[in-house]
Amino acid sequence: MSEAATFSRSGAGAAEHFDVLIVGAGISGVGGAYHLATQMPGTSFVVLEAEPTYGGTWWTHKYPGIRSDSDLHTFGYRFKPWTGTPIATADEIRKYMGEVIEENDLGRHIRYNHRISSASWSSAENRWTIEATRTDTGAPVVISANFLWMCQGYYRHSEGYTPQWPGMDRFRGTIVHPEAWPEGLDYAGKRVVVIGSGATAATIVPNMPEAAHVTMLQRSPTYFRTGRNAIELAEELRALQVDETWIHEIVRRKILLEQAKFTDRCFTEPEQVKEEMLANLRSILGPDYDIATHFTPSYRPWRQRIAFVPDADLFQAVAEGRASVVTDEIEHFDETGLQLKSGRHLEADLIVTATGFNLNVLGDIEFAIDGKPLAFHDTVTYRGMMFTGVPNLCWVFGYFRASWTLRADLVGDFVCRLLKHMKEKGARRVEVALRPEDRDMAILPWIDPENFNPGYLMRGMHLLPKRGEKREWQHTQDYWQEKDEFPAIDLDGAEFVYR
């Protein structure tokens, strides 16, 4: 790979040029930078981040109790042992990421306050040109790169999804979305209603102890798993003074195997899994609690994400009376709270709309190829990371039923292997294309809603690339198989077109 250079772009003056440009300094982008630095020394690369620091979700989210909803032994990078509690706070995760940056001298590659507006591919030059704006100064920035590595996540950090209910403007209290939690928001002694039943709501409700009372208002129930915020195997291995690197690998493998078995059971024996989870909640909430109404979903387990609730704190808060759950629908807001369709009225001083987020496909960036606007929904995905007709670009989109970072590491290995292969072939361009044997393959939405159907995906499905009915033209959501499939990908297969 070449060292960083400059080139003259007509009408824009001199622009820096890099071998690789990584979009985003969240968990995926920092991991991508590590893989490039360690697997491809000498490669010139830059990481552009819109926020003033690294962290992505773990920086932008400020709501009470912000934490991971999957364990850090698998959400952590494969190359750096996680030594804390498995469910970690945002600050703990950012500290861990900061150590990765410092220990590997990645900071010199990261540029903060750079918001990208457009990315244009030129076949004549075999390069991407990125136009961005410095959010701290307003200055325009132009950078070109041979390869674009999209690590920006999949939802819009600037605004969350909030349904518009009648009468919202009449409410005399405060309405906030967790995506834009105000600094210093005072909720001491106030009646709080959290609308939603996902991982965010489950985190906020037990973590507002200063509130007079917190009510979780849900339209329908969600599945949760609970347990100690500790891994007994990790504790035992530490007591035996086993090296942390070994502990990390052993515990990761154990968790991943258990997750794969649990996911399989959700498909093969869903009713039994459902009863096991509900029995666990009964043991916490007591035999008289209305589990059927408030915590028995209508869908099969794992058809939507199952969040882990550490130490059952949500359910302990309900059992102790500090919080309550109401299952109902909103008819309208009024001056003092929420009028529900059942006829019940919820008094509130603060309403938190933990109602989801807006899907953000590839960073809300305007893409073009040779001057023609690119619509990703018109492409077919190759293993959820490349797209037909889109050259020199790879996307990190993690797992729904396992930790996001597992796939970020797999994609990191793939990108480095692909870049090395291009260098060996003397190729400056690669894209994926349907093969002759794929001519009659059915082209389908990104994911089968019968398999997984959370609201944010259903609302944004029309924005996402298509999938094929063959495994290689899908994001399978199956880490247990992909961990073996990705290293075995034939880079000279007919689906890869080099120029």
DAHUHU-V555774 format. One record per residue. RES is the residue in one letter. OMEGA is omega in radians with two decimals (999 if undefined). BURIAL is 1 if it has 24 or more other ideal C-beta (glycine too) atoms within 12 Angstrom, else 0. D_FIRST is the distance of its C-alpha to the first C-alpha in Angstrom with 2 decimals. Layout:
{{RES;OMEGA;BURIAL;D_FIRST} {RES;OMEGA;BURIAL;D_FIRST}}
This chain:
{{M;-3.10;1;0.00} {S;3.02;0;3.78} {E;3.13;0;6.77} {A;3.14;1;9.43} {A;3.06;0;11.52} {T;3.03;0;14.75} {F;-3.12;0;16.35} {S;3.12;0;20.01} {R;-3.06;1;21.32} {S;3.07;0;24.83} {G;-3.07;0;27.42} {A;-3.13;0;25.21} {G;-3.11;0;24.23} {A;3.10;0;20.84} {A;3.08;1;18.44} {E;3.11;1;15.39} {H;3.13;1;12.11} {F;3.04;1;9.45} {D;-3.09;1;6.76} {V;3.03;1;9.66} {L;3.10;1;13.29} {I;3.12;1;15.76} {V;3.06;1;19.38} {G;3.10;1;21.88} {A;2.99;1;22.31} {G;-3.07;1;24.87} {I;-3.13;1;24.90} {S;-3.09;1;22.18} {G;3.11;1;19.79} {V;3.08;1;20.19} {G;3.10;1;19.71} {G;3.11;1;16.50} {A;3.11;1;15.17} {Y;-3.10;1;16.42} {H;3.10;1;14.77} {L;-3.08;1;11.24} {A;-3.05;1;12.11} {T;-3.10;1;13.81} {Q;-3.09;1;12.22} {M;3.13;1;8.47} {P;-3.09;0;8.87} {G;3.08;0;6.54} {T;3.07;1;5.20} {S;3.14;1;7.25} {F;3.11;1;10.11} {V;3.07;1;13.81} {V;3.11;1;16.89} {L;-3.09;1;19.79} {E;-3.10;1;23.23} {A;-3.11;1;26.51} {E;-3.12;1;28.70} {P;3.12;0;29.24} {T;-3.12;0;27.89} {Y;3.04;1;26.16} {G;-3.12;1;28.05} {G;3.13;1;28.44} {T;-3.04;1;31.72} {W;3.01;1;32.62} {W;-3.04;1;32.65} {T;-3.13;1;34.19} {H;-3.07;1;36.96} {K;-3.03;1;39.86} {Y;-3.06;1;42.78} {P;3.04;1;45.06} {G;-3.06;1;43.88} {I;-3.05;1;40.31} {R;3.06;1;38.86} {S;3.02;1;36.80} {D;2.96;1;38.64} {S;-2.99;1;36.78} {D;-3.09;1;36.48} {L;3.05;1;33.81} {H;3.06;1;33.52} {T;3.08;1;31.71} {F;3.03;1;30.62} {G;-3.14;1;28.97} {Y;3.12;1;25.53} {R;-3.02;1;25.64} {F;-3.13;1;23.89} {K;-3.11;1;26.37} {P;3.00;1;30.11} {W;-3.03;1;32.44} {T;-3.12;1;35.64} {G;3.09;1;37.72} {T;-3.05;1;39.97} {P;3.05;1;38.49} {I;-2.94;1;39.31} {A;3.08;1;37.82} {T;3.10;1;38.34} {A;-3.14;1;35.77} {D;3.13;0;35.90} {E;3.14;1;35.29} {I;3.12;1;32.26} {R;3.08;1;30.78} {K;3.11;1;31.54} {Y;3.11;1;29.64} {M;3.12;1;26.59} {G;3.09;1;26.93} {E;3.09;1;26.90} {V;-3.14;1;23.60} {I;-3.08;1;22.11} {E;-3.07;0;23.82} {E;-3.09;0;23.32} {N;3.09;1;19.52} {D;-3.12;0;19.15} {L;-3.08;1;17.90} {G;-3.11;1;20.31} {R;3.13;0;18.21} {H;-3.01;1;15.86} {I;3.07;1;18.95} {R;-3.11;1;20.95} {Y;3.11;1;24.42} {N;3.10;0;26.99} {H;3.13;1;24.58} {R;-3.08;1;26.23} {I;3.11;1;24.37} {S;-3.10;1;26.74} {S;3.07;1;24.81} {A;-3.06;1;21.63} {S;3.10;1;21.49} {W;3.07;1;19.41} {S;3.09;1;19.41} {S;3.13;0;19.23} {A;-3.11;0;19.52} {E;-3.08;0;16.27} {N;3.14;1;14.55} {R;3.01;1;13.99} {W;3.00;1;16.08} {T;-3.07;1;18.12} {I;3.02;1;19.68} {E;-3.09;1;23.02} {A;3.08;1;24.35} {T;3.02;0;27.26} {R;-3.09;0;27.66} {T;3.12;0;30.48} {D;-3.10;0;31.73} {T;-3.07;0;32.04} {G;-3.08;0;31.93} {A;3.08;0;29.36} {P;-3.13;0;27.14} {V;3.07;1;23.35} {V;3.13;1;20.87} {I;3.06;1;17.14} {S;-3.12;1;14.76} {A;3.09;1;11.77} {N;-3.03;1;10.09} {F;-3.11;1;11.45} {L;-3.10;1;14.64} {W;-3.04;1;15.82} {M;-3.09;1;19.58} {C;-2.96;1;21.13} {Q;-3.11;1;24.12} {G;-3.02;1;26.88} {Y;3.02;1;29.56} {Y;-3.01;1;32.40} {R;-3.11;1;33.33} {H;-3.01;1;33.67} {S;-3.12;0;35.74} {E;3.09;0;38.67} {G;3.13;1;40.11} {Y;3.08;1;42.24} {T;3.05;1;45.92} {P;3.12;0;48.59} {Q;3.12;0;51.15} {W;3.07;1;54.56} {P;3.02;0;57.81} {G;-3.12;0;59.10} {M;-3.13;0;55.93} {D;-3.14;0;56.94} {R;-3.04;0;60.30} {F;-3.07;1;59.01} {R;3.11;0;60.03} {G;-3.09;1;57.64} {T;3.05;0;53.87} {I;3.11;1;51.34} {V;2.99;1;47.76} {H;-3.12;1;44.77} {P;3.14;1;42.71} {E;-3.11;1;39.55} {A;-3.10;0;41.10} {W;-3.09;1;43.24} {P;3.09;0;44.91} {E;3.09;0;44.56} {G;3.13;0;47.88} {L;-3.09;1;49.50} {D;3.10;0;52.96} {Y;3.13;1;54.28} {A;3.11;0;56.70} {G;-3.07;0;59.98} {K;3.05;1;58.84} {R;-3.05;1;59.14} {V;3.00;1;55.68} {V;3.09;1;54.93} {V;-3.13;1;51.45} {I;-3.14;1;50.99} {G;-3.11;1;48.79} {S;-3.14;1;48.49} {G;-3.08;1;44.81} {A;-3.13;1;42.76} {T;3.11;1;42.85} {A;-3.13;1;46.63} {A;3.08;1;47.03} {T;-3.04;1;45.15} {I;-2.99;1;47.01} {V;-3.13;1;50.54} {P;-3.05;1;51.02} {N;3.03;1;49.18} {M;-3.03;1;51.58} {P;-3.14;0;54.43} {E;-3.11;0;55.80} {A;3.08;1;56.65} {A;3.08;0;60.25} {H;3.12;1;59.12} {V;3.11;1;56.05} {T;3.02;1;56.47} {M;-3.14;1;53.77} {L;-3.09;1;54.74} {Q;3.05;1;53.20} {R;3.11;1;53.88} {S;-3.07;0;53.19} {P;3.14;1;52.27} {T;3.05;1;48.93} {Y;3.04;1;48.24} {F;2.96;1;47.30} {R;-3.13;1;46.79} {T;3.09;1;48.03} {G;3.07;1;47.94} {R;3.04;0;47.58} {N;-3.13;1;44.53} {A;3.06;0;43.79} {I;-3.05;1;42.65} {E;3.14;0;45.38} {L;3.12;1;43.18} {A;3.13;1;40.81} {E;-3.13;0;43.90} {E;3.14;0;45.39} {L;3.09;1;42.28} {R;3.09;0;42.05} {A;3.09;0;45.73} {L;3.11;0;44.94} {Q;3.04;0;42.30} {V;-3.14;0;39.51} {D;-3.08;0;36.01} {E;3.11;0;34.46} {T;3.10;0;31.35} {W;3.14;0;33.76} {I;-3.11;1;35.83} {H;-3.08;1;32.88} {E;-3.12;1;31.95} {I;-3.11;1;35.60} {V;3.09;1;36.65} {R;-3.09;1;33.73} {R;3.12;0;34.64} {K;-3.13;1;38.31} {I;-3.10;1;37.82} {L;3.10;1;35.56} {L;3.13;0;38.10} {E;3.11;0;40.93} {Q;3.14;1;39.20} {A;3.12;1;38.61} {K;-3.14;0;42.27} {F;3.13;1;43.52} {T;3.12;1;41.61} {D;3.13;0;43.01} {R;3.11;0;46.49} {C;3.12;1;46.19} {F;-3.03;0;46.08} {T;3.13;0;48.49} {E;-3.03;0;51.08} {P;-3.10;0;50.55} {E;3.13;0;54.18} {Q;3.10;0;54.18} {V;3.13;1;50.97} {K;-3.11;1;52.50} {E;3.10;0;55.71} {E;-3.14;0;53.95} {M;-3.14;1;52.09} {L;3.09;1;55.29} {A;3.09;0;57.30} {N;3.14;0;54.98} {L;3.11;1;55.60} {R;-3.13;0;59.34} {S;3.14;0;59.32} {I;-3.02;1;57.96} {L;3.12;1;59.81} {G;-3.04;0;63.07} {P;-3.08;0;65.10} {D;-3.11;0;66.53} {Y;-3.08;0;63.26} {D;3.13;0;62.61} {I;-3.07;1;59.48} {A;-3.11;0;60.18} {T;-2.91;0;59.91} {H;-3.07;1;57.21} {F;3.08;1;54.79} {T;-3.13;1;55.21} {P;3.13;1;52.64} {S;-3.06;0;53.58} {Y;3.12;0;50.31} {R;3.07;1;48.97} {P;3.13;1;47.00} {W;2.97;1;43.23} {R;2.92;1;43.70} {Q;-3.03;1;42.57} {R;3.07;1;40.66} {I;3.14;1;42.71} {A;3.06;1;42.23} {F;3.13;1;43.10} {V;-3.06;1;45.75} {P;3.12;1;45.66} {D;3.10;0;49.11} {A;-3.00;1;50.52} {D;3.09;1;50.74} {L;-3.06;1;51.25} {F;3.04;1;54.11} {Q;3.11;1;55.59} {A;3.10;1;55.79} {V;-3.12;1;57.65} {A;-3.11;0;59.91} {E;3.10;0;60.82} {G;3.12;0;61.61} {R;-3.14;1;58.99} {A;3.09;1;57.33} {S;-3.13;1;58.50} {V;3.06;1;57.19} {V;3.11;1;58.64} {T;-3.03;1;57.81} {D;3.08;1;58.82} {E;-3.10;0;57.66} {I;3.02;1;57.82} {E;3.06;0;60.44} {H;2.98;0;59.86} {F;2.94;1;59.26} {D;-3.03;1;62.24} {E;-2.99;0;63.02} {T;3.14;0;63.09} {G;-3.00;1;60.68} {L;3.01;1;60.18} {Q;-3.07;1;62.74} {L;-3.08;1;61.90} {K;3.11;0;62.99} {S;-3.05;0;65.18} {G;3.13;0;67.25} {R;3.08;0;65.94} {H;3.09;1;64.83} {L;3.06;1;62.18} {E;-3.11;1;62.75} {A;2.97;1;59.58} {D;-3.13;1;58.56} {L;3.09;1;54.82} {I;3.13;1;53.15} {V;-3.12;1;49.57} {T;3.09;1;47.99} {A;-2.94;1;45.65} {T;3.06;1;45.45} {G;-3.11;1;41.78} {F;3.11;1;38.80} {N;3.12;1;37.42} {L;-3.12;1;34.56} {N;-3.07;1;31.53} {V;3.10;1;29.31} {L;2.91;1;25.71} {G;-3.10;1;26.78} {D;3.14;1;29.34} {I;3.07;1;26.60} {E;-3.13;0;27.51} {F;3.05;1;25.02} {A;3.06;0;25.12} {I;-3.10;1;23.56} {D;3.06;0;24.19} {G;-3.13;0;26.94} {K;3.14;0;28.68} {P;-3.13;0;29.17} {L;3.05;1;27.71} {A;-3.05;0;30.20} {F;-3.14;1;28.64} {H;3.08;1;32.10} {D;-3.12;0;32.03} {T;3.02;1;29.07} {V;-3.06;1;29.23} {T;2.97;1;27.05} {Y;3.12;1;25.13} {R;3.08;1;25.91} {G;-3.09;1;26.13} {M;3.02;1;22.41} {M;-3.02;1;21.46} {F;-3.13;1;23.83} {T;3.09;1;25.05} {G;-3.13;1;24.03} {V;-3.04;1;21.41} {P;2.94;1;17.89} {N;3.13;1;14.61} {L;3.07;1;16.70} {C;-3.05;1;17.85} {W;3.01;1;20.90} {V;3.02;1;22.27} {F;-2.98;1;26.02} {G;-3.09;1;27.72} {Y;3.02;1;30.97} {F;-3.03;1;34.50} {R;3.06;1;36.29} {A;-3.06;1;33.91} {S;-3.13;1;31.68} {W;-2.98;1;28.90} {T;3.08;1;26.39} {L;-3.13;1;26.82} {R;3.09;1;25.04} {A;3.09;1;22.40} {D;3.12;1;21.44} {L;3.13;1;21.63} {V;3.09;1;19.46} {G;3.09;1;16.89} {D;-3.12;1;16.76} {F;-3.12;1;16.72} {V;-3.13;1;13.82} {C;3.11;1;11.58} {R;3.13;1;13.13} {L;3.14;1;12.75} {L;3.09;1;9.00} {K;-3.14;1;8.88} {H;3.10;0;11.69} {M;3.14;1;10.30} {K;3.13;0;7.60} {E;-3.12;0;10.75} {K;-3.04;0;12.88} {G;-3.11;0;11.02} {A;3.11;1;11.93} {R;-3.08;1;10.98} {R;3.03;1;13.83} {V;3.00;1;15.67} {E;3.12;1;18.99} {V;-3.13;1;21.97} {A;3.06;1;25.36} {L;-3.10;1;28.79} {R;3.09;0;29.68} {P;-3.13;0;32.99} {E;3.11;0;34.51} {D;-2.99;1;33.79} {R;-3.09;0;35.87} {D;-3.13;0;38.93} {M;3.09;0;37.26} {A;3.09;0;38.81} {I;-2.94;0;36.63} {L;3.04;0;37.57} {P;-3.06;1;36.98} {W;3.14;1;34.04} {I;3.13;1;36.34} {D;-3.12;0;39.86} {P;3.05;0;42.23} {E;3.14;0;44.44} {N;-3.08;1;41.65} {F;-3.00;1;40.51} {N;3.06;0;41.92} {P;-3.05;1;41.58} {G;-3.08;1;42.66} {Y;3.09;1;39.34} {L;-3.13;1;37.89} {M;3.13;0;41.06} {R;-3.03;0;41.12} {G;-3.08;1;37.52} {M;-3.11;1;37.25} {H;-3.14;0;37.46} {L;-3.01;1;34.20} {L;3.05;1;32.13} {P;3.13;1;30.49} {K;3.01;1;32.68} {R;3.02;1;32.60} {G;-3.12;1;33.80} {E;3.09;0;36.42} {K;-2.99;0;34.11} {R;-3.08;0;32.28} {E;3.12;1;28.71} {W;3.14;1;29.47} {Q;2.84;1;30.59} {H;-2.93;1;29.73} {T;-3.08;1;32.16} {Q;-3.03;1;32.47} {D;-3.12;1;32.81} {Y;-3.01;1;30.67} {W;3.06;1;32.78} {Q;-3.08;0;31.69} {E;3.13;1;28.17} {K;3.08;1;27.19} {D;-3.09;0;27.79} {E;-3.05;0;26.82} {F;3.13;1;23.26} {P;-3.10;0;21.99} {A;3.14;0;23.90} {I;3.11;1;22.46} {D;-3.09;0;21.98} {L;3.03;1;18.70} {D;3.08;0;20.33} {G;-3.05;0;23.41} {A;-3.13;0;25.16} {E;3.12;1;24.27} {F;-3.12;1;20.57} {V;-3.11;1;20.20} {Y;3.08;1;17.06} {R;999;0;16.84}}
